[in-house]
Amino acid sequence: MNTSINIGINAGTIGRFAKLAQLGEQVFHVGDLANLWNINNKNTLHTTVKRYSQAQLIFRAQKGMYAIKPITKIDPYLLGIKALHKFAYVSTESILSQAGIILQDVKYITLISSESKKFSIGNINYRSRQLDDKFLFQAEGLYIKNGIYLATTERAIADILYFCPNFYFDNRNNIDWKKVKKIQDNIYDFTK
């Protein structure tokens, strides 16, 4: 902790961080802090967050988003999803690369959300592919690990084929095409 910054660690500060700890969240937006700490004045909120950040009680991830520990110690998937500030899950190239279905070096983490966006946090690059809500909120082929929604390999294949029908898979032998087809029929069937 940087002791040269006087942030006035008092009962109020301790109470604020106790509330933050009760949430169990590692990453949060300034608006979340305003609500949690019941700070209505934007200048007061800005000054408070700035002081806590300078004292390394919280860490800035990007404008308006902070964490309880340095961003290098936080799951990069969680950071990306929190930055989008909406429902999203990890899919396409990120999942397929991990599964050995594609062999190229993926330079970004791929997310699926209701927004098409490229962004970076620290030295991590992200790409969010926009998916219509009628497909996005279909739970088939999704699971939760450490509070993060992830696509199964089959869902990631169905997703990438939705976006890029002629996508090339390096390792087609490891694909369960029956499961992929079932997900495609259940999620992306346009005849429904």
CNS distance restraints for C-alpha pairs under 8 A (distance, minus, plus):
assign (resid   1 and name CA) (resid  55 and name CA) 5.89 0.50 0.50
assign (resid   1 and name CA) (resid  56 and name CA) 5.85 0.50 0.50
assign (resid   1 and name CA) (resid  57 and name CA) 7.49 0.50 0.50
assign (resid   2 and name CA) (resid  54 and name CA) 7.49 0.50 0.50
assign (resid   2 and name CA) (resid  55 and name CA) 5.23 0.50 0.50
assign (resid   2 and name CA) (resid  56 and name CA) 6.90 0.50 0.50
assign (resid   3 and name CA) (resid  55 and name CA) 7.28 0.50 0.50
assign (resid   5 and name CA) (resid  51 and name CA) 7.79 0.50 0.50
assign (resid   5 and name CA) (resid  54 and name CA) 7.23 0.50 0.50
assign (resid   5 and name CA) (resid  55 and name CA) 6.18 0.50 0.50
assign (resid   7 and name CA) (resid  51 and name CA) 6.09 0.50 0.50
assign (resid   7 and name CA) (resid  52 and name CA) 7.01 0.50 0.50
assign (resid   7 and name CA) (resid  55 and name CA) 7.24 0.50 0.50
assign (resid   8 and name CA) (resid  13 and name CA) 7.62 0.50 0.50
assign (resid   9 and name CA) (resid  13 and name CA) 5.54 0.50 0.50
assign (resid   9 and name CA) (resid  14 and name CA) 6.88 0.50 0.50
assign (resid  10 and name CA) (resid  14 and name CA) 6.15 0.50 0.50
assign (resid  11 and name CA) (resid  15 and name CA) 5.90 0.50 0.50
assign (resid  12 and name CA) (resid  16 and name CA) 6.20 0.50 0.50
assign (resid  13 and name CA) (resid  17 and name CA) 6.38 0.50 0.50
assign (resid  14 and name CA) (resid  18 and name CA) 6.06 0.50 0.50
assign (resid  15 and name CA) (resid  19 and name CA) 6.26 0.50 0.50
assign (resid  16 and name CA) (resid  20 and name CA) 6.30 0.50 0.50
assign (resid  16 and name CA) (resid  36 and name CA) 7.96 0.50 0.50
assign (resid  16 and name CA) (resid  37 and name CA) 6.04 0.50 0.50
assign (resid  17 and name CA) (resid  21 and name CA) 6.00 0.50 0.50
assign (resid  18 and name CA) (resid  22 and name CA) 6.26 0.50 0.50
assign (resid  19 and name CA) (resid  23 and name CA) 6.77 0.50 0.50
assign (resid  19 and name CA) (resid  36 and name CA) 7.13 0.50 0.50
assign (resid  19 and name CA) (resid  37 and name CA) 7.75 0.50 0.50
assign (resid  20 and name CA) (resid  24 and name CA) 7.23 0.50 0.50
assign (resid  20 and name CA) (resid  25 and name CA) 7.55 0.50 0.50
assign (resid  20 and name CA) (resid  36 and name CA) 7.53 0.50 0.50
assign (resid  21 and name CA) (resid  25 and name CA) 7.35 0.50 0.50
assign (resid  26 and name CA) (resid  67 and name CA) 5.47 0.50 0.50
assign (resid  26 and name CA) (resid  68 and name CA) 5.47 0.50 0.50
assign (resid  26 and name CA) (resid  69 and name CA) 7.38 0.50 0.50
assign (resid  26 and name CA) (resid  74 and name CA) 7.71 0.50 0.50
assign (resid  27 and name CA) (resid  65 and name CA) 7.15 0.50 0.50
assign (resid  27 and name CA) (resid  66 and name CA) 5.77 0.50 0.50
assign (resid  27 and name CA) (resid  67 and name CA) 4.31 0.50 0.50
assign (resid  27 and name CA) (resid  68 and name CA) 6.67 0.50 0.50
assign (resid  27 and name CA) (resid  79 and name CA) 7.16 0.50 0.50
assign (resid  27 and name CA) (resid  82 and name CA) 6.91 0.50 0.50
assign (resid  28 and name CA) (resid  32 and name CA) 6.27 0.50 0.50
assign (resid  28 and name CA) (resid  33 and name CA) 7.37 0.50 0.50
assign (resid  28 and name CA) (resid  65 and name CA) 5.74 0.50 0.50
assign (resid  28 and name CA) (resid  66 and name CA) 5.52 0.50 0.50
assign (resid  28 and name CA) (resid  67 and name CA) 6.22 0.50 0.50
assign (resid  28 and name CA) (resid  82 and name CA) 7.39 0.50 0.50
assign (resid  29 and name CA) (resid  33 and name CA) 6.67 0.50 0.50
assign (resid  29 and name CA) (resid  64 and name CA) 5.61 0.50 0.50
assign (resid  29 and name CA) (resid  65 and name CA) 4.36 0.50 0.50
assign (resid  29 and name CA) (resid  66 and name CA) 6.17 0.50 0.50
assign (resid  30 and name CA) (resid  34 and name CA) 6.25 0.50 0.50
assign (resid  30 and name CA) (resid  49 and name CA) 7.98 0.50 0.50
assign (resid  30 and name CA) (resid  64 and name CA) 5.25 0.50 0.50
assign (resid  30 and name CA) (resid  65 and name CA) 6.09 0.50 0.50
assign (resid  30 and name CA) (resid  66 and name CA) 7.37 0.50 0.50
assign (resid  31 and name CA) (resid  35 and name CA) 6.32 0.50 0.50
assign (resid  31 and name CA) (resid  64 and name CA) 7.98 0.50 0.50
assign (resid  32 and name CA) (resid  36 and name CA) 6.03 0.50 0.50
assign (resid  33 and name CA) (resid  37 and name CA) 5.70 0.50 0.50
assign (resid  33 and name CA) (resid  38 and name CA) 7.86 0.50 0.50
assign (resid  33 and name CA) (resid  39 and name CA) 7.93 0.50 0.50
assign (resid  34 and name CA) (resid  38 and name CA) 5.52 0.50 0.50
assign (resid  34 and name CA) (resid  39 and name CA) 4.84 0.50 0.50
assign (resid  34 and name CA) (resid  40 and name CA) 6.53 0.50 0.50
assign (resid  34 and name CA) (resid  45 and name CA) 6.58 0.50 0.50
assign (resid  35 and name CA) (resid  39 and name CA) 6.69 0.50 0.50
assign (resid  35 and name CA) (resid  40 and name CA) 7.97 0.50 0.50
assign (resid  39 and name CA) (resid  44 and name CA) 7.15 0.50 0.50
assign (resid  39 and name CA) (resid  45 and name CA) 6.12 0.50 0.50
assign (resid  40 and name CA) (resid  44 and name CA) 7.94 0.50 0.50
assign (resid  40 and name CA) (resid  45 and name CA) 7.52 0.50 0.50
assign (resid  41 and name CA) (resid  45 and name CA) 6.26 0.50 0.50
assign (resid  42 and name CA) (resid  46 and name CA) 5.98 0.50 0.50
assign (resid  43 and name CA) (resid  47 and name CA) 6.04 0.50 0.50
assign (resid  44 and name CA) (resid  48 and name CA) 6.02 0.50 0.50
assign (resid  45 and name CA) (resid  49 and name CA) 6.07 0.50 0.50
assign (resid  46 and name CA) (resid  50 and name CA) 5.98 0.50 0.50
assign (resid  47 and name CA) (resid  51 and name CA) 6.12 0.50 0.50
assign (resid  48 and name CA) (resid  52 and name CA) 6.20 0.50 0.50
assign (resid  49 and name CA) (resid  53 and name CA) 5.98 0.50 0.50
assign (resid  49 and name CA) (resid  58 and name CA) 7.93 0.50 0.50
assign (resid  50 and name CA) (resid  54 and name CA) 6.09 0.50 0.50
assign (resid  51 and name CA) (resid  55 and name CA) 6.15 0.50 0.50
assign (resid  52 and name CA) (resid  56 and name CA) 6.12 0.50 0.50
assign (resid  52 and name CA) (resid  57 and name CA) 5.15 0.50 0.50
assign (resid  52 and name CA) (resid  58 and name CA) 5.83 0.50 0.50
assign (resid  53 and name CA) (resid  57 and name CA) 5.86 0.50 0.50
assign (resid  53 and name CA) (resid  58 and name CA) 4.91 0.50 0.50
assign (resid  53 and name CA) (resid  59 and name CA) 5.46 0.50 0.50
assign (resid  53 and name CA) (resid  60 and name CA) 6.74 0.50 0.50
assign (resid  57 and name CA) (resid  68 and name CA) 6.94 0.50 0.50
assign (resid  57 and name CA) (resid  69 and name CA) 7.94 0.50 0.50
assign (resid  58 and name CA) (resid  66 and name CA) 6.41 0.50 0.50
assign (resid  58 and name CA) (resid  67 and name CA) 5.64 0.50 0.50
assign (resid  58 and name CA) (resid  68 and name CA) 4.87 0.50 0.50
assign (resid  58 and name CA) (resid  69 and name CA) 6.40 0.50 0.50
assign (resid  58 and name CA) (resid  70 and name CA) 7.97 0.50 0.50
assign (resid  59 and name CA) (resid  66 and name CA) 5.32 0.50 0.50
assign (resid  59 and name CA) (resid  67 and name CA) 5.07 0.50 0.50
assign (resid  59 and name CA) (resid  68 and name CA) 6.22 0.50 0.50
assign (resid  59 and name CA) (resid  69 and name CA) 6.06 0.50 0.50
assign (resid  59 and name CA) (resid  70 and name CA) 5.69 0.50 0.50
assign (resid  59 and name CA) (resid  71 and name CA) 7.24 0.50 0.50
assign (resid  60 and name CA) (resid  64 and name CA) 7.88 0.50 0.50
assign (resid  60 and name CA) (resid  65 and name CA) 6.18 0.50 0.50
assign (resid  60 and name CA) (resid  66 and name CA) 4.42 0.50 0.50
assign (resid  60 and name CA) (resid  67 and name CA) 6.42 0.50 0.50
assign (resid  60 and name CA) (resid  71 and name CA) 7.91 0.50 0.50
assign (resid  61 and name CA) (resid  65 and name CA) 5.53 0.50 0.50
assign (resid  61 and name CA) (resid  66 and name CA) 5.13 0.50 0.50
assign (resid  61 and name CA) (resid  67 and name CA) 6.60 0.50 0.50
assign (resid  61 and name CA) (resid  71 and name CA) 6.19 0.50 0.50
assign (resid  61 and name CA) (resid 121 and name CA) 6.51 0.50 0.50
assign (resid  61 and name CA) (resid 122 and name CA) 7.36 0.50 0.50
assign (resid  62 and name CA) (resid  66 and name CA) 7.02 0.50 0.50
assign (resid  62 and name CA) (resid 121 and name CA) 6.56 0.50 0.50
assign (resid  65 and name CA) (resid  83 and name CA) 7.25 0.50 0.50
assign (resid  67 and name CA) (resid  71 and name CA) 6.88 0.50 0.50
assign (resid  69 and name CA) (resid  73 and name CA) 6.70 0.50 0.50
assign (resid  69 and name CA) (resid  74 and name CA) 7.38 0.50 0.50
assign (resid  70 and name CA) (resid  74 and name CA) 7.13 0.50 0.50
assign (resid  71 and name CA) (resid  79 and name CA) 7.90 0.50 0.50
assign (resid  71 and name CA) (resid 122 and name CA) 7.71 0.50 0.50
assign (resid  74 and name CA) (resid  78 and name CA) 7.31 0.50 0.50
assign (resid  74 and name CA) (resid  79 and name CA) 7.10 0.50 0.50
assign (resid  75 and name CA) (resid  79 and name CA) 6.52 0.50 0.50
assign (resid  76 and name CA) (resid  80 and name CA) 6.28 0.50 0.50
assign (resid  76 and name CA) (resid 124 and name CA) 7.43 0.50 0.50
assign (resid  77 and name CA) (resid  81 and name CA) 6.28 0.50 0.50
assign (resid  77 and name CA) (resid  90 and name CA) 7.16 0.50 0.50
assign (resid  77 and name CA) (resid 109 and name CA) 7.38 0.50 0.50
assign (resid  77 and name CA) (resid 148 and name CA) 7.41 0.50 0.50
assign (resid  78 and name CA) (resid  82 and name CA) 6.01 0.50 0.50
assign (resid  78 and name CA) (resid 148 and name CA) 6.52 0.50 0.50
assign (resid  79 and name CA) (resid  83 and name CA) 6.03 0.50 0.50
assign (resid  79 and name CA) (resid 121 and name CA) 7.72 0.50 0.50
assign (resid  80 and name CA) (resid  84 and name CA) 6.47 0.50 0.50
assign (resid  80 and name CA) (resid 111 and name CA) 7.89 0.50 0.50
assign (resid  80 and name CA) (resid 121 and name CA) 7.71 0.50 0.50
assign (resid  80 and name CA) (resid 126 and name CA) 6.75 0.50 0.50
assign (resid  81 and name CA) (resid  85 and name CA) 6.60 0.50 0.50
assign (resid  81 and name CA) (resid  86 and name CA) 7.35 0.50 0.50
assign (resid  81 and name CA) (resid  87 and name CA) 7.53 0.50 0.50
assign (resid  81 and name CA) (resid  88 and name CA) 5.96 0.50 0.50
assign (resid  81 and name CA) (resid  89 and name CA) 7.21 0.50 0.50
assign (resid  81 and name CA) (resid 111 and name CA) 7.60 0.50 0.50
assign (resid  82 and name CA) (resid  86 and name CA) 7.42 0.50 0.50
assign (resid  84 and name CA) (resid  88 and name CA) 7.65 0.50 0.50
assign (resid  86 and name CA) (resid 113 and name CA) 7.39 0.50 0.50
assign (resid  86 and name CA) (resid 114 and name CA) 7.93 0.50 0.50
assign (resid  87 and name CA) (resid 113 and name CA) 6.17 0.50 0.50
assign (resid  87 and name CA) (resid 114 and name CA) 7.70 0.50 0.50
assign (resid  88 and name CA) (resid 111 and name CA) 6.37 0.50 0.50
assign (resid  88 and name CA) (resid 112 and name CA) 5.38 0.50 0.50
assign (resid  88 and name CA) (resid 113 and name CA) 4.49 0.50 0.50
assign (resid  88 and name CA) (resid 114 and name CA) 7.68 0.50 0.50
assign (resid  88 and name CA) (resid 149 and name CA) 7.22 0.50 0.50
assign (resid  89 and name CA) (resid 111 and name CA) 5.49 0.50 0.50
assign (resid  89 and name CA) (resid 112 and name CA) 5.40 0.50 0.50
assign (resid  89 and name CA) (resid 113 and name CA) 6.89 0.50 0.50
assign (resid  89 and name CA) (resid 148 and name CA) 7.04 0.50 0.50
assign (resid  89 and name CA) (resid 149 and name CA) 4.76 0.50 0.50
assign (resid  89 and name CA) (resid 150 and name CA) 5.36 0.50 0.50
assign (resid  89 and name CA) (resid 151 and name CA) 6.91 0.50 0.50
assign (resid  90 and name CA) (resid  94 and name CA) 7.00 0.50 0.50
assign (resid  90 and name CA) (resid  95 and name CA) 7.07 0.50 0.50
assign (resid  90 and name CA) (resid 109 and name CA) 7.65 0.50 0.50
assign (resid  90 and name CA) (resid 110 and name CA) 5.99 0.50 0.50
assign (resid  90 and name CA) (resid 111 and name CA) 4.51 0.50 0.50
assign (resid  90 and name CA) (resid 112 and name CA) 6.34 0.50 0.50
assign (resid  90 and name CA) (resid 149 and name CA) 6.49 0.50 0.50
assign (resid  90 and name CA) (resid 150 and name CA) 4.82 0.50 0.50
assign (resid  90 and name CA) (resid 151 and name CA) 6.08 0.50 0.50
assign (resid  91 and name CA) (resid  95 and name CA) 5.27 0.50 0.50
assign (resid  91 and name CA) (resid  96 and name CA) 7.69 0.50 0.50
assign (resid  91 and name CA) (resid 110 and name CA) 5.98 0.50 0.50
assign (resid  91 and name CA) (resid 111 and name CA) 5.70 0.50 0.50
assign (resid  91 and name CA) (resid 112 and name CA) 6.48 0.50 0.50
assign (resid  91 and name CA) (resid 150 and name CA) 6.39 0.50 0.50
assign (resid  91 and name CA) (resid 151 and name CA) 5.15 0.50 0.50
assign (resid  91 and name CA) (resid 152 and name CA) 7.86 0.50 0.50
assign (resid  91 and name CA) (resid 155 and name CA) 7.61 0.50 0.50
assign (resid  91 and name CA) (resid 156 and name CA) 4.96 0.50 0.50
assign (resid  91 and name CA) (resid 159 and name CA) 7.40 0.50 0.50
assign (resid  92 and name CA) (resid  96 and name CA) 6.04 0.50 0.50
assign (resid  92 and name CA) (resid 110 and name CA) 6.29 0.50 0.50
assign (resid  92 and name CA) (resid 111 and name CA) 7.57 0.50 0.50
assign (resid  92 and name CA) (resid 156 and name CA) 4.55 0.50 0.50
assign (resid  92 and name CA) (resid 157 and name CA) 6.49 0.50 0.50
assign (resid  92 and name CA) (resid 159 and name CA) 6.24 0.50 0.50
assign (resid  92 and name CA) (resid 160 and name CA) 5.30 0.50 0.50
assign (resid  93 and name CA) (resid  97 and name CA) 5.73 0.50 0.50
assign (resid  93 and name CA) (resid 102 and name CA) 7.50 0.50 0.50
assign (resid  93 and name CA) (resid 106 and name CA) 6.81 0.50 0.50
assign (resid  93 and name CA) (resid 109 and name CA) 7.68 0.50 0.50
assign (resid  93 and name CA) (resid 110 and name CA) 6.20 0.50 0.50
assign (resid  93 and name CA) (resid 156 and name CA) 7.67 0.50 0.50
assign (resid  93 and name CA) (resid 160 and name CA) 7.75 0.50 0.50
assign (resid  94 and name CA) (resid  98 and name CA) 6.42 0.50 0.50
assign (resid  94 and name CA) (resid 106 and name CA) 7.03 0.50 0.50
assign (resid  94 and name CA) (resid 108 and name CA) 7.75 0.50 0.50
assign (resid  94 and name CA) (resid 109 and name CA) 5.68 0.50 0.50
assign (resid  94 and name CA) (resid 110 and name CA) 5.57 0.50 0.50
assign (resid  95 and name CA) (resid  99 and name CA) 6.22 0.50 0.50
assign (resid  95 and name CA) (resid 151 and name CA) 7.03 0.50 0.50
assign (resid  95 and name CA) (resid 152 and name CA) 7.46 0.50 0.50
assign (resid  95 and name CA) (resid 153 and name CA) 6.32 0.50 0.50
assign (resid  95 and name CA) (resid 156 and name CA) 6.42 0.50 0.50
assign (resid  96 and name CA) (resid 100 and name CA) 6.19 0.50 0.50
assign (resid  96 and name CA) (resid 101 and name CA) 5.11 0.50 0.50
assign (resid  96 and name CA) (resid 102 and name CA) 5.73 0.50 0.50
assign (resid  96 and name CA) (resid 153 and name CA) 6.30 0.50 0.50
assign (resid  96 and name CA) (resid 156 and name CA) 6.71 0.50 0.50
assign (resid  96 and name CA) (resid 157 and name CA) 7.37 0.50 0.50
assign (resid  97 and name CA) (resid 101 and name CA) 5.97 0.50 0.50
assign (resid  97 and name CA) (resid 102 and name CA) 5.06 0.50 0.50
assign (resid  97 and name CA) (resid 103 and name CA) 6.16 0.50 0.50
assign (resid  97 and name CA) (resid 104 and name CA) 7.47 0.50 0.50
assign (resid  97 and name CA) (resid 105 and name CA) 7.82 0.50 0.50
assign (resid  97 and name CA) (resid 106 and name CA) 7.27 0.50 0.50
assign (resid  99 and name CA) (resid 153 and name CA) 6.86 0.50 0.50
assign (resid 100 and name CA) (resid 171 and name CA) 6.89 0.50 0.50
assign (resid 101 and name CA) (resid 169 and name CA) 6.02 0.50 0.50
assign (resid 101 and name CA) (resid 170 and name CA) 5.84 0.50 0.50
assign (resid 101 and name CA) (resid 171 and name CA) 4.74 0.50 0.50
assign (resid 101 and name CA) (resid 172 and name CA) 6.72 0.50 0.50
assign (resid 101 and name CA) (resid 174 and name CA) 6.87 0.50 0.50
assign (resid 101 and name CA) (resid 175 and name CA) 7.55 0.50 0.50
assign (resid 102 and name CA) (resid 169 and name CA) 5.52 0.50 0.50
assign (resid 102 and name CA) (resid 170 and name CA) 4.92 0.50 0.50
assign (resid 102 and name CA) (resid 171 and name CA) 6.37 0.50 0.50
assign (resid 103 and name CA) (resid 170 and name CA) 6.23 0.50 0.50
assign (resid 103 and name CA) (resid 171 and name CA) 7.97 0.50 0.50
assign (resid 107 and name CA) (resid 125 and name CA) 6.98 0.50 0.50
assign (resid 108 and name CA) (resid 124 and name CA) 6.92 0.50 0.50
assign (resid 108 and name CA) (resid 125 and name CA) 4.64 0.50 0.50
assign (resid 108 and name CA) (resid 126 and name CA) 4.91 0.50 0.50
assign (resid 108 and name CA) (resid 127 and name CA) 6.40 0.50 0.50
assign (resid 109 and name CA) (resid 124 and name CA) 7.79 0.50 0.50
assign (resid 109 and name CA) (resid 125 and name CA) 6.34 0.50 0.50
assign (resid 109 and name CA) (resid 126 and name CA) 4.72 0.50 0.50
assign (resid 109 and name CA) (resid 127 and name CA) 6.14 0.50 0.50
assign (resid 110 and name CA) (resid 126 and name CA) 6.00 0.50 0.50
assign (resid 110 and name CA) (resid 127 and name CA) 4.96 0.50 0.50
assign (resid 110 and name CA) (resid 128 and name CA) 5.82 0.50 0.50
assign (resid 110 and name CA) (resid 129 and name CA) 7.40 0.50 0.50
assign (resid 111 and name CA) (resid 126 and name CA) 7.42 0.50 0.50
assign (resid 111 and name CA) (resid 127 and name CA) 6.13 0.50 0.50
assign (resid 111 and name CA) (resid 128 and name CA) 4.53 0.50 0.50
assign (resid 111 and name CA) (resid 129 and name CA) 6.21 0.50 0.50
assign (resid 112 and name CA) (resid 128 and name CA) 5.38 0.50 0.50
assign (resid 112 and name CA) (resid 129 and name CA) 4.93 0.50 0.50
assign (resid 112 and name CA) (resid 130 and name CA) 6.15 0.50 0.50
assign (resid 112 and name CA) (resid 131 and name CA) 6.57 0.50 0.50
assign (resid 112 and name CA) (resid 136 and name CA) 7.58 0.50 0.50
assign (resid 113 and name CA) (resid 128 and name CA) 6.30 0.50 0.50
assign (resid 113 and name CA) (resid 129 and name CA) 6.22 0.50 0.50
assign (resid 113 and name CA) (resid 130 and name CA) 5.33 0.50 0.50
assign (resid 113 and name CA) (resid 131 and name CA) 5.92 0.50 0.50
assign (resid 113 and name CA) (resid 136 and name CA) 6.80 0.50 0.50
assign (resid 114 and name CA) (resid 129 and name CA) 7.64 0.50 0.50
assign (resid 114 and name CA) (resid 130 and name CA) 4.81 0.50 0.50
assign (resid 114 and name CA) (resid 131 and name CA) 5.35 0.50 0.50
assign (resid 114 and name CA) (resid 132 and name CA) 6.31 0.50 0.50
assign (resid 114 and name CA) (resid 133 and name CA) 6.64 0.50 0.50
assign (resid 114 and name CA) (resid 136 and name CA) 7.33 0.50 0.50
assign (resid 115 and name CA) (resid 128 and name CA) 6.59 0.50 0.50
assign (resid 115 and name CA) (resid 129 and name CA) 6.53 0.50 0.50
assign (resid 115 and name CA) (resid 130 and name CA) 4.55 0.50 0.50
assign (resid 115 and name CA) (resid 131 and name CA) 7.36 0.50 0.50
assign (resid 116 and name CA) (resid 127 and name CA) 7.62 0.50 0.50
assign (resid 116 and name CA) (resid 128 and name CA) 5.25 0.50 0.50
assign (resid 116 and name CA) (resid 129 and name CA) 4.83 0.50 0.50
assign (resid 116 and name CA) (resid 130 and name CA) 4.53 0.50 0.50
assign (resid 117 and name CA) (resid 127 and name CA) 5.90 0.50 0.50
assign (resid 117 and name CA) (resid 128 and name CA) 5.07 0.50 0.50
assign (resid 117 and name CA) (resid 129 and name CA) 6.90 0.50 0.50
assign (resid 117 and name CA) (resid 130 and name CA) 7.96 0.50 0.50
assign (resid 118 and name CA) (resid 125 and name CA) 7.52 0.50 0.50
assign (resid 118 and name CA) (resid 126 and name CA) 5.62 0.50 0.50
assign (resid 118 and name CA) (resid 127 and name CA) 4.54 0.50 0.50
assign (resid 118 and name CA) (resid 128 and name CA) 6.27 0.50 0.50
assign (resid 119 and name CA) (resid 125 and name CA) 6.01 0.50 0.50
assign (resid 119 and name CA) (resid 126 and name CA) 5.32 0.50 0.50
assign (resid 119 and name CA) (resid 127 and name CA) 6.68 0.50 0.50
assign (resid 120 and name CA) (resid 124 and name CA) 5.45 0.50 0.50
assign (resid 120 and name CA) (resid 125 and name CA) 4.38 0.50 0.50
assign (resid 120 and name CA) (resid 126 and name CA) 5.84 0.50 0.50
assign (resid 121 and name CA) (resid 125 and name CA) 6.68 0.50 0.50
assign (resid 131 and name CA) (resid 135 and name CA) 6.59 0.50 0.50
assign (resid 131 and name CA) (resid 136 and name CA) 5.66 0.50 0.50
assign (resid 132 and name CA) (resid 136 and name CA) 5.93 0.50 0.50
assign (resid 133 and name CA) (resid 137 and name CA) 5.99 0.50 0.50
assign (resid 134 and name CA) (resid 138 and name CA) 7.24 0.50 0.50
assign (resid 135 and name CA) (resid 187 and name CA) 5.94 0.50 0.50
assign (resid 135 and name CA) (resid 188 and name CA) 6.68 0.50 0.50
assign (resid 138 and name CA) (resid 187 and name CA) 6.53 0.50 0.50
assign (resid 139 and name CA) (resid 143 and name CA) 7.99 0.50 0.50
assign (resid 140 and name CA) (resid 155 and name CA) 7.64 0.50 0.50
assign (resid 140 and name CA) (resid 183 and name CA) 6.87 0.50 0.50
assign (resid 140 and name CA) (resid 187 and name CA) 7.67 0.50 0.50
assign (resid 141 and name CA) (resid 151 and name CA) 5.78 0.50 0.50
assign (resid 141 and name CA) (resid 152 and name CA) 5.32 0.50 0.50
assign (resid 141 and name CA) (resid 154 and name CA) 6.91 0.50 0.50
assign (resid 141 and name CA) (resid 155 and name CA) 4.98 0.50 0.50
assign (resid 141 and name CA) (resid 183 and name CA) 7.13 0.50 0.50
assign (resid 142 and name CA) (resid 149 and name CA) 6.39 0.50 0.50
assign (resid 142 and name CA) (resid 150 and name CA) 5.57 0.50 0.50
assign (resid 142 and name CA) (resid 151 and name CA) 4.55 0.50 0.50
assign (resid 142 and name CA) (resid 152 and name CA) 5.94 0.50 0.50
assign (resid 142 and name CA) (resid 155 and name CA) 7.17 0.50 0.50
assign (resid 143 and name CA) (resid 149 and name CA) 5.60 0.50 0.50
assign (resid 143 and name CA) (resid 150 and name CA) 5.47 0.50 0.50
assign (resid 143 and name CA) (resid 151 and name CA) 6.48 0.50 0.50
assign (resid 143 and name CA) (resid 152 and name CA) 7.24 0.50 0.50
assign (resid 144 and name CA) (resid 148 and name CA) 5.28 0.50 0.50
assign (resid 144 and name CA) (resid 149 and name CA) 4.55 0.50 0.50
assign (resid 144 and name CA) (resid 150 and name CA) 6.09 0.50 0.50
assign (resid 145 and name CA) (resid 149 and name CA) 6.59 0.50 0.50
assign (resid 145 and name CA) (resid 150 and name CA) 7.17 0.50 0.50
assign (resid 151 and name CA) (resid 155 and name CA) 5.46 0.50 0.50
assign (resid 151 and name CA) (resid 156 and name CA) 5.59 0.50 0.50
assign (resid 152 and name CA) (resid 156 and name CA) 6.12 0.50 0.50
assign (resid 153 and name CA) (resid 157 and name CA) 6.23 0.50 0.50
assign (resid 154 and name CA) (resid 158 and name CA) 6.21 0.50 0.50
assign (resid 154 and name CA) (resid 175 and name CA) 7.43 0.50 0.50
assign (resid 154 and name CA) (resid 176 and name CA) 7.10 0.50 0.50
assign (resid 154 and name CA) (resid 177 and name CA) 7.85 0.50 0.50
assign (resid 154 and name CA) (resid 179 and name CA) 6.24 0.50 0.50
assign (resid 154 and name CA) (resid 180 and name CA) 4.88 0.50 0.50
assign (resid 154 and name CA) (resid 183 and name CA) 7.46 0.50 0.50
assign (resid 155 and name CA) (resid 159 and name CA) 5.99 0.50 0.50
assign (resid 155 and name CA) (resid 180 and name CA) 6.64 0.50 0.50
assign (resid 155 and name CA) (resid 183 and name CA) 6.55 0.50 0.50
assign (resid 156 and name CA) (resid 160 and name CA) 6.09 0.50 0.50
assign (resid 157 and name CA) (resid 161 and name CA) 6.08 0.50 0.50
assign (resid 157 and name CA) (resid 180 and name CA) 6.75 0.50 0.50
assign (resid 158 and name CA) (resid 162 and name CA) 6.19 0.50 0.50
assign (resid 158 and name CA) (resid 180 and name CA) 5.84 0.50 0.50
assign (resid 158 and name CA) (resid 181 and name CA) 7.64 0.50 0.50
assign (resid 158 and name CA) (resid 183 and name CA) 6.73 0.50 0.50
assign (resid 158 and name CA) (resid 184 and name CA) 5.74 0.50 0.50
assign (resid 159 and name CA) (resid 163 and name CA) 6.52 0.50 0.50
assign (resid 160 and name CA) (resid 164 and name CA) 5.71 0.50 0.50
assign (resid 160 and name CA) (resid 165 and name CA) 7.39 0.50 0.50
assign (resid 160 and name CA) (resid 167 and name CA) 7.16 0.50 0.50
assign (resid 161 and name CA) (resid 165 and name CA) 4.38 0.50 0.50
assign (resid 161 and name CA) (resid 166 and name CA) 6.99 0.50 0.50
assign (resid 161 and name CA) (resid 167 and name CA) 6.40 0.50 0.50
assign (resid 162 and name CA) (resid 188 and name CA) 7.72 0.50 0.50
assign (resid 171 and name CA) (resid 175 and name CA) 7.66 0.50 0.50
assign (resid 176 and name CA) (resid 180 and name CA) 6.47 0.50 0.50
assign (resid 177 and name CA) (resid 181 and name CA) 5.97 0.50 0.50
assign (resid 178 and name CA) (resid 182 and name CA) 6.20 0.50 0.50
assign (resid 179 and name CA) (resid 183 and name CA) 6.30 0.50 0.50
assign (resid 180 and name CA) (resid 184 and name CA) 6.14 0.50 0.50
assign (resid 181 and name CA) (resid 185 and name CA) 6.03 0.50 0.50
assign (resid 182 and name CA) (resid 186 and name CA) 6.10 0.50 0.50
assign (resid 183 and name CA) (resid 187 and name CA) 5.81 0.50 0.50
assign (resid 183 and name CA) (resid 188 and name CA) 7.64 0.50 0.50
assign (resid 184 and name CA) (resid 188 and name CA) 5.03 0.50 0.50
assign (resid 184 and name CA) (resid 189 and name CA) 6.44 0.50 0.50
assign (resid 185 and name CA) (resid 189 and name CA) 4.80 0.50 0.50
